[in-house]
Amino acid sequence: MMCCQRMAAVVAAPAAPAESELDRSGTEEDPREAVSEEEGCPQQQAGAPSSASHSRLAKLPLSRIKTLMKADPDVTLASQDSVFIIAKATELFVETIAKDALVYAQQGKRKTLQRKDLDNAIDAIDEFAFLEGTLD
C-alpha cells in the first residue's frame, strides 16, 4: 500500500528529473516505472489509471463535473476518463486566469482578487477573449 501511495505522489507531482534519474544515454527514466518495479506493489496499466487515483489527482468533485457534463442534451454518456480530463482542464483554466488576475490585484496593492481584476485580465490577455461580456 505504501509504494502505491508513493507512486501516486510521483505521478501527481512531476518535477524536473534529478541527475540520478538520467541513464547513461542522457534520457529521462520514467519515475512511474522505477516505483512500480518495487516488490509488493501491484502493477497497473500505464494508460488506464483507476478511478480511485483519478479522484486523488483531481481537486474538483468528479461527480459534480459529470452532472454538469450530462446537463448538455448532446451528452448521453461520459466515461470516467473524460470526466477526469474535463476536471483537470477546468482546474488548469481557473489557475491560469486567477494568476493573471492576481497581477492586476497586486498592481492595486491588494491581496484579494476582485471582479475588476478578472475583467482586466480578460481584456488584456488574448487567450481570454472568448470570455468578454460573460461577467456582465
Phi, psi and chi 1 to 4 in degrees:
 res  aa     phi    psi   chi1   chi2   chi3   chi4
   1 MET       -  -38.2 -179.3   67.6 -180.0      -
   2 MET   -66.5  -39.4 -167.4   62.3  162.0      -
   3 CYS   -68.3  -31.0   68.4      -      -      -
   4 CYS   -69.8  -33.5  -65.8      -      -      -
   5 GLN   -67.5  -38.2  -69.9  172.5  -17.1      -
   6 ARG   -66.6  -37.9  -76.2 -176.1  -71.7 -177.9
   7 MET   -63.3  -42.0 -176.5  171.5   70.9      -
   8 ALA   -63.9  -37.9      -      -      -      -
   9 ALA   -67.1  -37.8      -      -      -      -
  10 VAL   -67.0  -43.1  168.5      -      -      -
  11 VAL   -69.1  -37.9  172.7      -      -      -
  12 ALA   -73.2  -30.9      -      -      -      -
  13 ALA  -126.2   73.6      -      -      -      -
  14 PRO   -68.7  142.7   23.0  -29.4      -      -
  15 ALA  -134.9  173.0      -      -      -      -
  16 ALA   -63.5  140.0      -      -      -      -
  17 PRO   -68.2  139.0   23.1  -30.6      -      -
  18 ALA   -77.6  163.8      -      -      -      -
  19 GLU   -60.0  -33.2  -71.6 -177.1   29.7      -
  20 SER   -68.2  -19.5   63.4      -      -      -
  21 GLU   -85.2   -6.3  -68.3  176.5  -13.1      -
  22 LEU   -91.7  132.1  -63.1  176.0      -      -
  23 ASP   -84.3 -177.7   64.9   13.8      -      -
  24 ARG   -63.8  -26.0  -67.3 -174.6 -174.5  -93.0
  25 SER   -79.6   -7.6   65.7      -      -      -
  26 GLY    90.7    3.2      -      -      -      -
  27 THR   -90.9  156.7   59.9      -      -      -
  28 GLU   -76.3  143.4  -65.5 -179.9   23.0      -
  29 GLU   -91.6  134.4  176.6 -175.7  -36.2      -
  30 ASP   -69.5  116.1 -170.5    0.4      -      -
  31 PRO   -62.5  -26.4   12.4  -17.5      -      -
  32 ARG   -67.1  -36.0  -69.8  172.9  -75.7 -177.2
  33 GLU   -67.2  -41.3  -69.8  174.9    7.7      -
  34 ALA   -63.6  -40.9      -      -      -      -
  35 VAL   -71.9  -42.0  172.6      -      -      -
  36 SER   -71.9  -15.4   63.6      -      -      -
  37 GLU   -76.7  -14.0  -70.2  174.2   -0.2      -
  38 GLU   -63.9  149.3  -66.6  179.1   11.1      -
  39 GLU   -71.4  145.4  -63.7  176.4   21.9      -
  40 GLY    88.3   -4.5      -      -      -      -
  41 CYS  -101.1  123.7 -175.2      -      -      -
  42 PRO   -64.9  139.6   18.7  -25.4      -      -
  43 GLN   -77.3  138.7  -64.0  -75.4  -29.0      -
  44 GLN  -119.1  154.5  -71.7 -174.9   -9.4      -
  45 GLN   -67.7  138.2  -67.1  178.8   -5.9      -
  46 ALA   -65.5  -34.9      -      -      -      -
  47 GLY   -88.5  -10.0      -      -      -      -
  48 ALA  -130.3   81.4      -      -      -      -
  49 PRO   -66.9  150.2   15.6  -20.1      -      -
  50 SER   -70.6  162.0   67.9      -      -      -
  51 SER   -65.6  -26.5   62.1      -      -      -
  52 ALA   -66.1  -39.2      -      -      -      -
  53 SER   -71.3  -29.8   66.0      -      -      -
  54 HIS   -61.1  -45.9  -80.5 -152.1      -      -
  55 SER   -66.3  -29.0   63.2      -      -      -
  56 ARG   -76.0  -30.9  -81.8 -173.5 -106.7  131.5
  57 LEU   -85.0  -20.9  -64.1  174.6      -      -
  58 ALA   -96.5  138.4      -      -      -      -
  59 LYS   -91.0  -26.0  -64.3  174.1 -174.9  161.8
  60 LEU   -85.8  149.5  -64.0  173.2      -      -
  61 PRO   -69.8  119.5   19.9  -26.8      -      -
  62 LEU   -64.7  -32.5  -62.9 -179.5      -      -
  63 SER   -65.7  -37.1   59.8      -      -      -
  64 ARG   -68.6  -39.9 -176.4   70.6   53.8   91.1
  65 ILE   -61.7  -43.4  -61.1  -68.2      -      -
  66 LYS   -64.0  -39.9 -172.4  169.6 -171.5  171.1
  67 THR   -62.5  -42.7  -58.5      -      -      -
  68 LEU   -66.0  -39.1  -70.8  170.3      -      -
  69 MET   -63.9  -41.1  -72.0  172.8   65.7      -
  70 LYS   -75.2  -10.9  -73.7 -170.5  153.0 -166.8
  71 ALA   -69.4  -20.6      -      -      -      -
  72 ASP   -75.3  124.7 -175.6   -9.0      -      -
  73 PRO   -64.2  -20.5   15.2  -22.6      -      -
  74 ASP   -79.0  -15.6  -65.5  -25.8      -      -
  75 VAL   -98.3  119.3  176.4      -      -      -
  76 THR  -106.4  -39.2   55.4      -      -      -
  77 LEU  -124.8  144.0  -64.4  173.4      -      -
  78 ALA  -137.1  112.2      -      -      -      -
  79 SER   -70.8  160.0   70.6      -      -      -
  80 GLN   -61.4  -37.0  -78.0  -59.7  106.4      -
  81 ASP   -64.3  -42.3  -72.5  -19.4      -      -
  82 SER   -67.9  -37.4   65.4      -      -      -
  83 VAL   -63.7  -42.5  172.5      -      -      -
  84 PHE   -63.0  -44.5  174.3   72.4      -      -
  85 ILE   -63.4  -42.0  -65.6  -62.5      -      -
  86 ILE   -63.5  -40.9  -65.0  -66.2      -      -
  87 ALA   -62.8  -45.0      -      -      -      -
  88 LYS   -66.0  -40.8  -72.2  -55.1  -72.7 -176.7
  89 ALA   -62.7  -39.8      -      -      -      -
  90 THR   -64.8  -43.4  -57.1      -      -      -
  91 GLU   -60.1  -44.3  -70.5  171.7   15.4      -
  92 LEU   -65.6  -39.5  -68.0  172.3      -      -
  93 PHE   -62.8  -47.9  172.2   75.3      -      -
  94 VAL   -63.2  -40.4  168.9      -      -      -
  95 GLU   -62.6  -43.1  179.5 -178.8  -10.5      -
  96 THR   -65.0  -48.6  -58.4      -      -      -
  97 ILE   -68.8  -33.0 -163.9  167.0      -      -
  98 ALA   -67.6  -41.2      -      -      -      -
  99 LYS   -64.7  -40.3  -76.6 -178.9  179.3  178.2
 100 ASP   -68.5  -37.0  -69.3  -25.0      -      -
 101 ALA   -70.4  -30.2      -      -      -      -
 102 LEU   -61.7  -34.0  177.7   63.3      -      -
 103 VAL   -58.0  -42.9  171.8      -      -      -
 104 TYR   -71.5  -33.8  -67.0  100.0      -      -
 105 ALA   -66.4  -40.1      -      -      -      -
 106 GLN   -69.0  -31.6  -71.2  173.6  -23.5      -
 107 GLN   -64.4  -31.2  -72.7  174.9   -5.9      -
 108 GLY   -88.7   10.6      -      -      -      -
 109 LYS    57.4   41.6  -62.8 -175.1  174.3  138.5
 110 ARG  -122.9  155.1  -68.2  177.3  -78.8  107.1
 111 LYS  -104.7  -10.2  -66.0 -178.1 -179.3  179.1
 112 THR  -104.3  130.0  -55.2      -      -      -
 113 LEU   -72.7  138.2  -70.0 -178.9      -      -
 114 GLN  -121.2  166.9  -63.9  176.6   -6.3      -
 115 ARG   -57.5  -37.2 -179.8 -175.7  168.9  138.0
 116 LYS   -64.9  -28.1   63.3 -177.0  175.4 -176.6
 117 ASP   -68.2  -42.0  -59.1  -38.4      -      -
 118 LEU   -64.9  -42.5  -71.7  169.8      -      -
 119 ASP   -59.5  -43.7  -72.6  -25.0      -      -
 120 ASN   -63.4  -41.5  -70.9  -24.3      -      -
 121 ALA   -65.1  -41.8      -      -      -      -
 122 ILE   -64.2  -41.8  -70.1  169.0      -      -
 123 ASP   -69.9  -36.1  -68.8  -21.7      -      -
 124 ALA   -85.7  -26.3      -      -      -      -
 125 ILE  -108.8  124.6  -60.2  170.8      -      -
 126 ASP   -62.2  -33.5  -68.4  -23.9      -      -
 127 GLU   -62.6  -22.0  -71.2   92.5   13.0      -
 128 PHE   -99.8   12.9  -59.7  136.6      -      -
 129 ALA   -60.6  -30.8      -      -      -      -
 130 PHE   -66.4  -15.1   71.8   97.1      -      -
 131 LEU   -91.5   -6.3  -67.3  171.4      -      -
 132 GLU   -59.2  127.2  -71.9 -179.3    6.4      -
 133 GLY    88.8   -6.3      -      -      -      -
 134 THR   -78.2  -24.1   57.1      -      -      -
 135 LEU   -90.5    1.1  -64.5  177.9      -      -
 136 ASP   -76.7      -  -64.4  -25.2      -      -
